[in-house]
Amino acid sequence: MPKLAHATALLVLAVVLAACQGGGGAAGSAEPRAAARFTTRSPGVLTVGTELPNPPFVLGDDLAHLRGGYEVDMVNEIARRLGIPTVRWVHFPFNALVAGAPCPCDLDVNGVSIFPDRQQKMDFSAPYFTANQGLLVREGTAVATAEAARSLRYGVQRGSSGAVYLETTLKPVRNARVYSSTSAAFAALRLGQVDAVLSDLPIVLDGARRNRGLAVVGKFKTDEQYGAVLAKGSPNTPILSDVIEQLRAEGILDRLFQRYFPEQVDIPTLG
């Protein structure tokens, strides 16, 4: 074969091979590529942090035997799309997380609102849930206006968005009592140690369902966005955000909302 013809044949072969390799990735294999780039602490395992109790986002009293939940189902679908076969849940306190302590996990989901001061200490994924603040009181307590709400003595979880809203916006006449968890705040409300608990609306709705004699009587429209938390500067953040945006675009997040928040509660807006 003449040298020129031989060189031309080699060039054509190289182009064909390159096209075959490139074409495989362009034909809808975005998920395997994402899985290859998403690095985990343990091979084949997506380690996810949260703190119990956290219904209806995480259902169950034992992280090794969960019964579903909005965040649980979402994480399982994320792992599937990333090609990670196993999800392992680990306990990590909400208060430590929002204080910036490093989580021994690949990501944490615990109803964490995306706030600018928190973004200085950690990465957030694209938002996966929108929430407002709900007002939980003992049955028979009437709260018709924001002004009436300011007169109450509040219990609130330390470091929560409810605590932030009380301090920066509602500004009640008496200092709130701060608790380590919403469960502790609910107990204080039942015992009459506080007049109300302010927390994310899904949380107080669940608190009212689980605690006889408590009721949600109002909400404050804050439109907070929950995001998954990752280590600051994590290369996994944009990958995770892309998957969450896919779930939103395909209506999966809407279906999860309809499944775990089926009640259509007419709660008046106080502010």
Secondary structure, DSSP 8 states (H G I E B T S, - for coil): --HHHHHHHHHHHHHHHHHHHHHHHHTT-HHHHHHHH---SBTTEEEEEE-S-BTTTB--S-TTS----HHHHHHHHHHHHHT--EEEEEE--HHHHHTT---SSSEE-S--B--HHHHTTSEE-S--EEEEEEEEEETT----SHHHHHTS-EEEETTSHHHHHIIIII--SS--EEESSHHHHHHHHHTTS-SEEEEEHHHHHHHHHHSTTEEEEEEEEEEEEE--EE-TT-TTHHHHHHHHHHHHHTTHHHHHHHHH--------B--
